[in-house]
Amino acid sequence: MRPTNRCLALLLPVLLAACSSAPRPSIPLDLHYQRKLDVPFFAQQTYHCGPAALAETAVYRGVDTHPDSLADKVFVPGRKGAFTVEMRAASRRLGLMPFYLRGGLPALLTEVDAGNPVLVLQNLGLSWWPTWHYAVVVGYDRADRSLLLHSGTRAYYRVAMTTFLETWQRANYWAIVPVSAQQVPATADLNTYLRAALEFEQTGELARAIDFYRRAEINWPMAKPALLALANAHLANDDPVASMAVYRKALQTDPQDPMLWNNYAFALLRAECGAAAMNAVSRALLYADGDPRYQQSASEIREAMQQRRKQPLSVSCPSF
């Protein structure tokens, strides 16, 4: 996706104008003065900036891959490039969460300062004549207000923040922070992290979703949404025993939540703990003041108990 000389010539007056008139970008004051991450570099082949950028962030996270092996997963020959949706999907297939960055330059610098390279989309052309390009932000220097990019055939390419912001703005500030389940993006909060983890579950990658939900449980201890997501994923992954343990933990955070009791009841039922399941759904009915939804759950559990009558799955059923 390297721009042609003609595009660069058209772009030059715009960039010069931007440098002379754009306001100074705000930089968080609590960052290191300089950062330069040791991120592998792959010089891109023609139009293959997407595979190169994704490979750089993946190898940095310990994934054994190469741009050549990613090209057929993200590159669209007819468009001579890669769509953002393919980039995110390919990141997930590599086991990396493509955490969507929000917050502009301050958020980008915060991630790099925390040791997280940021994969960005730029428009190196004009709004009406775009030249799309993926690059990886791997460092910054507050002294001269510059960023370091792995971009095209140039490693640690230095560019003024104002210039970069012009090109990034024309791509609607699109950026992702690819992380494994061993890291949490510096700008993530519980809700944004769980939404990103949910994408693994929605695409059928339950085992990987569970890894990221576990990381959320570690990073935000006793947070009910993280525990609920993890317990539900265990149940969907046909592991009712693990699900039961997490639901019990979640109930410690809110012992009168009818939804937790309801879900816990179905985990108990899946573990062949029928009597305990009825006790749990009764608690749901109690705390929900007879909500018809939980009455339906009680009927389903009662009917299932009559049909199944199996031994518990190597688990001690709670007696309440």
C-alpha positions as YAML, in Angstrom:
chain: A
units: angstrom
residues:
- id: 1
  name: MET
  ca: [0.00, 0.00, 0.00]
- id: 2
  name: ARG
  ca: [2.93, 2.29, -0.56]
- id: 3
  name: PRO
  ca: [1.70, 5.55, -2.17]
- id: 4
  name: THR
  ca: [2.78, 6.41, -5.67]
- id: 5
  name: ASN
  ca: [5.08, 9.36, -6.31]
- id: 6
  name: ARG
  ca: [2.14, 11.20, -7.76]
- id: 7
  name: CYS
  ca: [0.13, 10.76, -4.56]
- id: 8
  name: LEU
  ca: [3.08, 11.93, -2.50]
- id: 9
  name: ALA
  ca: [3.42, 15.03, -4.64]
- id: 10
  name: LEU
  ca: [-0.26, 15.83, -4.20]
- id: 11
  name: LEU
  ca: [0.00, 15.21, -0.50]
- id: 12
  name: LEU
  ca: [3.01, 17.42, 0.20]
- id: 13
  name: PRO
  ca: [1.23, 20.82, 0.24]
- id: 14
  name: VAL
  ca: [-1.47, 19.41, 2.48]
- id: 15
  name: LEU
  ca: [1.06, 18.09, 4.98]
- id: 16
  name: LEU
  ca: [3.00, 21.34, 4.99]
- id: 17
  name: ALA
  ca: [-0.20, 23.23, 5.67]
- id: 18
  name: ALA
  ca: [-1.08, 20.84, 8.44]
- id: 19
  name: CYS
  ca: [2.33, 21.27, 10.08]
- id: 20
  name: SER
  ca: [2.03, 25.05, 10.01]
- id: 21
  name: SER
  ca: [-1.57, 25.37, 11.16]
- id: 22
  name: ALA
  ca: [-2.56, 22.29, 13.18]
- id: 23
  name: PRO
  ca: [-2.74, 22.78, 16.96]
- id: 24
  name: ARG
  ca: [-0.11, 21.11, 19.09]
- id: 25
  name: PRO
  ca: [-1.42, 17.67, 20.08]
- id: 26
  name: SER
  ca: [-1.89, 17.08, 23.78]
- id: 27
  name: ILE
  ca: [0.51, 14.63, 25.40]
- id: 28
  name: PRO
  ca: [-0.22, 13.07, 28.80]
- id: 29
  name: LEU
  ca: [2.30, 14.37, 31.32]
- id: 30
  name: ASP
  ca: [2.66, 11.10, 33.24]
- id: 31
  name: LEU
  ca: [4.38, 9.24, 30.39]
- id: 32
  name: HIS
  ca: [8.05, 8.41, 29.97]
- id: 33
  name: TYR
  ca: [9.92, 11.07, 28.06]
- id: 34
  name: GLN
  ca: [10.85, 8.63, 25.30]
- id: 35
  name: ARG
  ca: [9.83, 5.10, 24.36]
- id: 36
  name: LYS
  ca: [11.18, 2.77, 21.69]
- id: 37
  name: LEU
  ca: [9.72, -0.73, 21.72]
- id: 38
  name: ASP
  ca: [11.72, -3.70, 20.46]
- id: 39
  name: VAL
  ca: [9.16, -4.76, 17.86]
- id: 40
  name: PRO
  ca: [10.20, -7.05, 14.97]
- id: 41
  name: PHE
  ca: [10.11, -5.44, 11.54]
- id: 42
  name: PHE
  ca: [9.02, -6.95, 8.22]
- id: 43
  name: ALA
  ca: [9.53, -4.84, 5.12]
- id: 44
  name: GLN
  ca: [6.26, -4.98, 3.25]
- id: 45
  name: GLN
  ca: [5.83, -6.29, -0.25]
- id: 46
  name: THR
  ca: [3.75, -4.19, -2.64]
- id: 47
  name: TYR
  ca: [0.27, -3.55, -1.21]
- id: 48
  name: HIS
  ca: [0.97, -5.94, 1.70]
- id: 49
  name: CYS
  ca: [1.25, -3.43, 4.52]
- id: 50
  name: GLY
  ca: [-1.61, -5.19, 6.34]
- id: 51
  name: PRO
  ca: [0.07, -8.62, 6.61]
- id: 52
  name: ALA
  ca: [3.39, -6.98, 7.53]
- id: 53
  name: ALA
  ca: [1.90, -4.81, 10.28]
- id: 54
  name: LEU
  ca: [-0.13, -7.67, 11.73]
- id: 55
  name: ALA
  ca: [2.89, -10.00, 11.68]
- id: 56
  name: GLU
  ca: [4.99, -7.42, 13.51]
- id: 57
  name: THR
  ca: [2.53, -7.12, 16.38]
- id: 58
  name: ALA
  ca: [1.90, -10.88, 16.48]
- id: 59
  name: VAL
  ca: [5.57, -11.87, 16.64]
- id: 60
  name: TYR
  ca: [6.06, -9.25, 19.34]
- id: 61
  name: ARG
  ca: [3.43, -11.14, 21.34]
- id: 62
  name: GLY
  ca: [5.22, -14.44, 20.85]
- id: 63
  name: VAL
  ca: [3.17, -15.79, 17.94]
- id: 64
  name: ASP
  ca: [5.17, -17.73, 15.34]
- id: 65
  name: THR
  ca: [4.00, -16.19, 12.07]
- id: 66
  name: HIS
  ca: [5.19, -14.27, 9.00]
- id: 67
  name: PRO
  ca: [3.57, -11.81, 6.57]
- id: 68
  name: ASP
  ca: [3.58, -14.44, 3.84]
- id: 69
  name: SER
  ca: [1.44, -16.79, 5.95]
- id: 70
  name: LEU
  ca: [-1.02, -14.01, 6.75]
- id: 71
  name: ALA
  ca: [-1.39, -12.58, 3.26]
- id: 72
  name: ASP
  ca: [-4.08, -15.00, 2.09]
- id: 73
  name: LYS
  ca: [-6.04, -14.34, 5.30]
- id: 74
  name: VAL
  ca: [-6.25, -10.56, 5.03]
- id: 75
  name: PHE
  ca: [-5.24, -9.46, 1.54]
- id: 76
  name: VAL
  ca: [-8.02, -8.71, -0.96]
- id: 77
  name: PRO
  ca: [-6.40, -8.77, -4.43]
- id: 78
  name: GLY
  ca: [-9.21, -6.88, -6.13]
- id: 79
  name: ARG
  ca: [-8.82, -4.00, -3.69]
- id: 80
  name: LYS
  ca: [-5.03, -4.26, -3.42]
- id: 81
  name: GLY
  ca: [-5.17, -4.19, 0.35]
- id: 82
  name: ALA
  ca: [-6.79, -5.50, 3.51]
- id: 83
  name: PHE
  ca: [-10.09, -4.46, 5.07]
- id: 84
  name: THR
  ca: [-10.13, -3.66, 8.77]
- id: 85
  name: VAL
  ca: [-12.62, -6.44, 9.47]
- id: 86
  name: GLU
  ca: [-10.18, -9.01, 8.01]
- id: 87
  name: MET
  ca: [-7.36, -7.55, 10.09]
- id: 88
  name: ARG
  ca: [-9.35, -7.96, 13.27]
- id: 89
  name: ALA
  ca: [-10.51, -11.47, 12.35]
- id: 90
  name: ALA
  ca: [-6.96, -12.56, 11.50]
- id: 91
  name: SER
  ca: [-5.74, -11.18, 14.82]
- id: 92
  name: ARG
  ca: [-8.29, -13.31, 16.66]
- id: 93
  name: ARG
  ca: [-7.29, -16.40, 14.68]
- id: 94
  name: LEU
  ca: [-3.75, -15.81, 15.92]
- id: 95
  name: GLY
  ca: [-5.07, -15.86, 19.48]
- id: 96
  name: LEU
  ca: [-4.72, -12.10, 19.92]
- id: 97
  name: MET
  ca: [-7.46, -9.75, 21.02]
- id: 98
  name: PRO
  ca: [-7.71, -6.86, 18.53]
- id: 99
  name: PHE
  ca: [-8.60, -4.29, 21.19]
- id: 100
  name: TYR
  ca: [-10.08, -1.26, 19.48]
- id: 101
  name: LEU
  ca: [-8.30, 1.90, 20.60]
- id: 102
  name: ARG
  ca: [-10.40, 4.89, 21.60]
- id: 103
  name: GLY
  ca: [-9.17, 8.22, 22.85]
- id: 104
  name: GLY
  ca: [-6.97, 9.53, 20.06]
- id: 105
  name: LEU
  ca: [-3.32, 10.44, 20.53]
- id: 106
  name: PRO
  ca: [-3.31, 10.41, 24.36]
- id: 107
  name: ALA
  ca: [-4.62, 6.83, 24.35]
- id: 108
  name: LEU
  ca: [-2.15, 5.79, 21.64]
- id: 109
  name: LEU
  ca: [0.80, 7.21, 23.59]
- id: 110
  name: THR
  ca: [-0.45, 5.59, 26.80]
- id: 111
  name: GLU
  ca: [-0.47, 2.18, 25.12]
- id: 112
  name: VAL
  ca: [3.01, 2.57, 23.67]
- id: 113
  name: ASP
  ca: [4.29, 3.82, 27.03]
- id: 114
  name: ALA
  ca: [2.89, 0.63, 28.59]
- id: 115
  name: GLY
  ca: [4.81, -1.51, 26.09]
- id: 116
  name: ASN
  ca: [1.96, -2.15, 23.67]
- id: 117
  name: PRO
  ca: [2.57, -1.47, 19.95]
- id: 118
  name: VAL
  ca: [-0.46, -0.01, 18.21]
- id: 119
  name: LEU
  ca: [-1.53, -1.07, 14.71]
- id: 120
  name: VAL
  ca: [-2.98, 1.96, 12.93]
- id: 121
  name: LEU
  ca: [-4.69, 2.71, 9.63]
- id: 122
  name: GLN
  ca: [-3.68, 5.89, 7.84]
- id: 123
  name: ASN
  ca: [-4.90, 7.67, 4.76]
- id: 124
  name: LEU
  ca: [-1.74, 8.98, 3.12]
- id: 125
  name: GLY
  ca: [-3.72, 10.51, 0.30]
- id: 126
  name: LEU
  ca: [-6.68, 12.87, 0.37]
- id: 127
  name: SER
  ca: [-10.16, 12.42, 1.73]
- id: 128
  name: TRP
  ca: [-11.53, 12.22, -1.83]
- id: 129
  name: TRP
  ca: [-8.54, 10.26, -3.19]
- id: 130
  name: PRO
  ca: [-7.47, 7.94, -0.36]
- id: 131
  name: THR
  ca: [-4.28, 5.93, -0.13]
- id: 132
  name: TRP
  ca: [-4.82, 3.50, 2.73]
- id: 133
  name: HIS
  ca: [-1.85, 2.25, 4.69]
- id: 134
  name: TYR
  ca: [-1.31, 0.13, 7.81]
- id: 135
  name: ALA
  ca: [1.60, 0.89, 10.11]
- id: 136
  name: VAL
  ca: [2.64, 0.05, 13.67]
- id: 137
  name: VAL
  ca: [3.42, 2.77, 16.21]
- id: 138
  name: VAL
  ca: [6.43, 1.49, 18.15]
- id: 139
  name: GLY
  ca: [7.71, 4.56, 19.96]
- id: 140
  name: TYR
  ca: [7.57, 8.27, 20.61]
- id: 141
  name: ASP
  ca: [9.73, 11.20, 21.67]
- id: 142
  name: ARG
  ca: [8.17, 13.98, 23.69]
- id: 143
  name: ALA
  ca: [11.17, 16.25, 23.10]
- id: 144
  name: ASP
  ca: [10.56, 16.74, 19.39]
- id: 145
  name: ARG
  ca: [6.91, 15.59, 19.51]
- id: 146
  name: SER
  ca: [7.46, 12.72, 17.11]
- id: 147
  name: LEU
  ca: [6.35, 9.12, 16.73]
- id: 148
  name: LEU
  ca: [8.30, 6.07, 15.60]
- id: 149
  name: LEU
  ca: [6.57, 3.82, 13.08]
- id: 150
  name: HIS
  ca: [7.25, 0.53, 11.40]
- id: 151
  name: SER
  ca: [5.86, 1.63, 8.05]
- id: 152
  name: GLY
  ca: [6.25, 0.14, 4.59]
- id: 153
  name: THR
  ca: [9.95, -0.54, 4.04]
- id: 154
  name: ARG
  ca: [11.11, 1.71, 6.90]
- id: 155
  name: ALA
  ca: [11.71, 0.55, 10.46]
- id: 156
  name: TYR
  ca: [11.50, 3.12, 13.26]
- id: 157
  name: TYR
  ca: [10.48, 5.79, 10.80]
- id: 158
  name: ARG
  ca: [10.25, 9.12, 12.63]
- id: 159
  name: VAL
  ca: [7.24, 11.32, 11.86]
- id: 160
  name: ALA
  ca: [5.94, 14.48, 13.50]
- id: 161
  name: MET
  ca: [2.86, 13.91, 15.65]
- id: 162
  name: THR
  ca: [0.99, 16.64, 13.80]
- id: 163
  name: THR
  ca: [1.70, 15.01, 10.44]
- id: 164
  name: PHE
  ca: [0.70, 11.59, 11.71]
- id: 165
  name: LEU
  ca: [-2.53, 12.93, 13.17]
- id: 166
  name: GLU
  ca: [-3.55, 14.36, 9.81]
- id: 167
  name: THR
  ca: [-3.19, 10.98, 8.12]
- id: 168
  name: TRP
  ca: [-4.74, 9.10, 11.03]
- id: 169
  name: GLN
  ca: [-7.71, 11.46, 11.23]
- id: 170
  name: ARG
  ca: [-8.48, 10.81, 7.56]
- id: 171
  name: ALA
  ca: [-8.79, 7.12, 8.49]
- id: 172
  name: ASN
  ca: [-11.23, 7.95, 11.33]
- id: 173
  name: TYR
  ca: [-8.54, 7.23, 13.95]
- id: 174
  name: TRP
  ca: [-8.82, 3.48, 13.39]
- id: 175
  name: ALA
  ca: [-6.34, 1.54, 15.54]
- id: 176
  name: ILE
  ca: [-6.11, -1.75, 17.40]
- id: 177
  name: VAL
  ca: [-3.89, -2.99, 20.21]
- id: 178
  name: PRO
  ca: [-3.31, -6.73, 19.61]
- id: 179
  name: VAL
  ca: [-2.73, -8.47, 22.95]
- id: 180
  name: SER
  ca: [-2.65, -12.05, 24.16]
- id: 181
  name: ALA
  ca: [-4.55, -13.24, 27.22]
- id: 182
  name: GLN
  ca: [-1.42, -12.46, 29.23]
- id: 183
  name: GLN
  ca: [-1.84, -8.68, 28.82]
- id: 184
  name: VAL
  ca: [-4.56, -6.11, 29.32]
- id: 185
  name: PRO
  ca: [-4.38, -2.94, 27.19]
- id: 186
  name: ALA
  ca: [-3.45, 0.07, 29.27]
- id: 187
  name: THR
  ca: [-6.53, 2.02, 28.14]
- id: 188
  name: ALA
  ca: [-9.02, -0.83, 28.63]
- id: 189
  name: ASP
  ca: [-11.75, -0.73, 31.21]
- id: 190
  name: LEU
  ca: [-13.81, -3.74, 32.22]
- id: 191
  name: ASN
  ca: [-16.64, -3.13, 29.75]
- id: 192
  name: THR
  ca: [-14.49, -2.45, 26.68]
- id: 193
  name: TYR
  ca: [-12.29, -5.44, 27.49]
- id: 194
  name: LEU
  ca: [-15.25, -7.79, 27.89]
- id: 195
  name: ARG
  ca: [-16.78, -6.58, 24.62]
- id: 196
  name: ALA
  ca: [-13.54, -7.39, 22.83]
- id: 197
  name: ALA
  ca: [-13.36, -10.82, 24.49]
- id: 198
  name: LEU
  ca: [-16.97, -11.52, 23.54]
- id: 199
  name: GLU
  ca: [-16.00, -11.37, 19.85]
- id: 200
  name: PHE
  ca: [-14.08, -14.63, 20.32]
- id: 201
  name: GLU
  ca: [-17.22, -16.26, 21.73]
- id: 202
  name: GLN
  ca: [-19.40, -14.89, 18.94]
- id: 203
  name: THR
  ca: [-17.11, -16.42, 16.32]
- id: 204
  name: GLY
  ca: [-17.14, -19.83, 18.00]
- id: 205
  name: GLU
  ca: [-13.72, -19.58, 19.65]
- id: 206
  name: LEU
  ca: [-14.95, -20.43, 23.15]
- id: 207
  name: ALA
  ca: [-11.65, -21.72, 24.53]
- id: 208
  name: ARG
  ca: [-9.92, -18.45, 23.63]
- id: 209
  name: ALA
  ca: [-12.83, -16.41, 24.97]
- id: 210
  name: ILE
  ca: [-12.47, -18.25, 28.29]
- id: 211
  name: ASP
  ca: [-8.75, -17.36, 28.40]
- id: 212
  name: PHE
  ca: [-9.56, -13.66, 28.05]
- id: 213
  name: TYR
  ca: [-12.45, -13.83, 30.53]
- id: 214
  name: ARG
  ca: [-10.03, -15.40, 33.02]
- id: 215
  name: ARG
  ca: [-7.68, -12.50, 32.46]
- id: 216
  name: ALA
  ca: [-10.56, -10.11, 33.14]
- id: 217
  name: GLU
  ca: [-11.31, -11.94, 36.39]
- id: 218
  name: ILE
  ca: [-7.66, -11.53, 37.43]
- id: 219
  name: ASN
  ca: [-7.44, -7.89, 36.40]
- id: 220
  name: TRP
  ca: [-10.79, -6.87, 37.90]
- id: 221
  name: PRO
  ca: [-11.14, -9.18, 40.95]
- id: 222
  name: MET
  ca: [-14.71, -9.99, 42.01]
- id: 223
  name: ALA
  ca: [-16.22, -7.90, 39.21]
- id: 224
  name: LYS
  ca: [-19.62, -9.45, 38.59]
- id: 225
  name: PRO
  ca: [-19.69, -8.88, 34.78]
- id: 226
  name: ALA
  ca: [-16.34, -10.66, 34.36]
- id: 227
  name: LEU
  ca: [-17.43, -13.57, 36.54]
- id: 228
  name: LEU
  ca: [-20.76, -13.87, 34.74]
- id: 229
  name: ALA
  ca: [-19.07, -13.87, 31.32]
- id: 230
  name: LEU
  ca: [-16.60, -16.55, 32.44]
- id: 231
  name: ALA
  ca: [-19.27, -18.75, 34.04]
- id: 232
  name: ASN
  ca: [-21.55, -18.51, 31.01]
- id: 233
  name: ALA
  ca: [-18.66, -19.37, 28.67]
- id: 234
  name: HIS
  ca: [-17.75, -22.44, 30.74]
- id: 235
  name: LEU
  ca: [-21.35, -23.59, 30.54]
- id: 236
  name: ALA
  ca: [-21.48, -23.00, 26.78]
- id: 237
  name: ASN
  ca: [-18.23, -24.97, 26.54]
- id: 238
  name: ASP
  ca: [-19.94, -27.95, 28.20]
- id: 239
  name: ASP
  ca: [-18.03, -27.59, 31.47]
- id: 240
  name: PRO
  ca: [-20.79, -27.23, 34.10]
- id: 241
  name: VAL
  ca: [-18.46, -28.04, 37.00]
- id: 242
  name: ALA
  ca: [-16.16, -25.08, 36.20]
- id: 243
  name: SER
  ca: [-19.24, -22.96, 35.56]
- id: 244
  name: MET
  ca: [-20.71, -23.80, 38.97]
- id: 245
  name: ALA
  ca: [-17.53, -22.72, 40.76]
- id: 246
  name: VAL
  ca: [-17.51, -19.33, 39.04]
- id: 247
  name: TYR
  ca: [-21.24, -18.76, 39.60]
- id: 248
  name: ARG
  ca: [-20.73, -19.41, 43.33]
- id: 249
  name: LYS
  ca: [-17.98, -16.81, 43.32]
- id: 250
  name: ALA
  ca: [-20.21, -14.35, 41.47]
- id: 251
  name: LEU
  ca: [-23.00, -14.89, 43.99]
- id: 252
  name: GLN
  ca: [-20.63, -13.66, 46.71]
- id: 253
  name: THR
  ca: [-20.66, -10.27, 44.97]
- id: 254
  name: ASP
  ca: [-24.47, -10.10, 44.82]
- id: 255
  name: PRO
  ca: [-26.27, -12.89, 46.69]
- id: 256
  name: GLN
  ca: [-29.72, -11.56, 45.75]
- id: 257
  name: ASP
  ca: [-29.24, -11.37, 41.96]
- id: 258
  name: PRO
  ca: [-31.98, -13.57, 40.45]
- id: 259
  name: MET
  ca: [-30.17, -13.90, 37.12]
- id: 260
  name: LEU
  ca: [-27.09, -15.36, 38.83]
- id: 261
  name: TRP
  ca: [-29.23, -17.85, 40.75]
- id: 262
  name: ASN
  ca: [-31.09, -18.77, 37.56]
- id: 263
  name: ASN
  ca: [-27.91, -19.40, 35.57]
- id: 264
  name: TYR
  ca: [-26.35, -21.26, 38.49]
- id: 265
  name: ALA
  ca: [-29.43, -23.49, 38.55]
- id: 266
  name: PHE
  ca: [-28.90, -24.53, 34.93]
- id: 267
  name: ALA
  ca: [-25.21, -25.25, 35.59]
- id: 268
  name: LEU
  ca: [-26.28, -27.47, 38.50]
- id: 269
  name: LEU
  ca: [-28.80, -29.21, 36.27]
- id: 270
  name: ARG
  ca: [-26.12, -29.87, 33.63]
- id: 271
  name: ALA
  ca: [-23.98, -31.42, 36.39]
- id: 272
  name: GLU
  ca: [-26.94, -33.69, 37.27]
- id: 273
  name: CYS
  ca: [-27.48, -31.90, 40.60]
- id: 274
  name: GLY
  ca: [-31.25, -31.72, 40.13]
- id: 275
  name: ALA
  ca: [-32.32, -31.03, 43.72]
- id: 276
  name: ALA
  ca: [-29.71, -28.28, 44.07]
- id: 277
  name: ALA
  ca: [-30.85, -26.83, 40.76]
- id: 278
  name: MET
  ca: [-34.42, -26.58, 42.03]
- id: 279
  name: ASN
  ca: [-33.18, -24.89, 45.21]
- id: 280
  name: ALA
  ca: [-31.19, -22.39, 43.16]
- id: 281
  name: VAL
  ca: [-34.04, -21.51, 40.81]
- id: 282
  name: SER
  ca: [-36.29, -21.12, 43.86]
- id: 283
  name: ARG
  ca: [-33.88, -18.45, 45.09]
- id: 284
  name: ALA
  ca: [-34.16, -16.75, 41.71]
- id: 285
  name: LEU
  ca: [-37.94, -16.72, 42.03]
- id: 286
  name: LEU
  ca: [-37.69, -15.36, 45.56]
- id: 287
  name: TYR
  ca: [-35.41, -12.46, 44.68]
- id: 288
  name: ALA
  ca: [-37.24, -11.72, 41.41]
- id: 289
  name: ASP
  ca: [-40.61, -11.54, 43.14]
- id: 290
  name: GLY
  ca: [-42.09, -14.31, 40.99]
- id: 291
  name: ASP
  ca: [-40.89, -12.99, 37.63]
- id: 292
  name: PRO
  ca: [-42.51, -15.23, 34.94]
- id: 293
  name: ARG
  ca: [-39.14, -15.79, 33.25]
- id: 294
  name: TYR
  ca: [-37.86, -17.59, 36.31]
- id: 295
  name: GLN
  ca: [-41.11, -19.48, 36.69]
- id: 296
  name: GLN
  ca: [-40.43, -20.80, 33.20]
- id: 297
  name: SER
  ca: [-36.91, -21.79, 34.29]
- id: 298
  name: ALA
  ca: [-38.33, -23.67, 37.27]
- id: 299
  name: SER
  ca: [-40.72, -25.56, 34.98]
- id: 300
  name: GLU
  ca: [-37.90, -26.48, 32.57]
- id: 301
  name: ILE
  ca: [-35.69, -27.73, 35.39]
- id: 302
  name: ARG
  ca: [-38.50, -29.72, 36.96]
- id: 303
  name: GLU
  ca: [-39.32, -31.36, 33.63]
- id: 304
  name: ALA
  ca: [-35.66, -32.14, 32.94]
- id: 305
  name: MET
  ca: [-35.28, -33.75, 36.35]
- id: 306
  name: GLN
  ca: [-38.16, -36.10, 35.63]
- id: 307
  name: GLN
  ca: [-36.60, -37.18, 32.35]
- id: 308
  name: ARG
  ca: [-32.94, -37.54, 33.29]
- id: 309
  name: ARG
  ca: [-32.36, -38.91, 36.80]
- id: 310
  name: LYS
  ca: [-28.63, -39.46, 36.29]
- id: 311
  name: GLN
  ca: [-25.75, -39.53, 38.77]
- id: 312
  name: PRO
  ca: [-23.90, -36.25, 39.41]
- id: 313
  name: LEU
  ca: [-20.81, -35.58, 37.26]
- id: 314
  name: SER
  ca: [-18.06, -36.33, 39.80]
- id: 315
  name: VAL
  ca: [-19.02, -33.28, 41.78]
- id: 316
  name: SER
  ca: [-20.33, -32.73, 45.27]
- id: 317
  name: CYS
  ca: [-23.74, -31.19, 44.80]
- id: 318
  name: PRO
  ca: [-24.43, -28.31, 47.21]
- id: 319
  name: SER
  ca: [-27.12, -28.90, 49.80]
- id: 320
  name: PHE
  ca: [-27.88, -25.20, 50.46]
...
